[in-house]
Amino acid sequence: PSSDIREVVECYKELHSFNREVRITPGSHDWRRIRNALKQFNVAECKDAIKGNALCPWHKSRVGGHTIPMVFRNAEKITRFIEGARNPKKYKEQDANIGHHSGSNEFNDGDQSSTF
């Protein structure tokens, strides 16, 4: 329901309050992306995904790294961010230097940090 979407939006806005341009309105692309994520994940998990993305060194170092499309790109990314929020030690600062998280299933190439 839209109340669940609003709760996720409020979490996002609170965490990214430095960005006064955060406008996620019903029917917008970001609203629909959150709605779609809520088909697979519950509200608490979606909020954890937002928090995990905010903690991720790679996403911290990128312009647009904390946008709704980055957080809710696909189920694998959402799951990784949830894990990161629940276990922040999972993130290594070296992850900021590689183009994807170590051992990414998306690229199926394992930890690439030693090559940089």
Beta strands, then each sheet from edge to edge (+ up, - down):
end
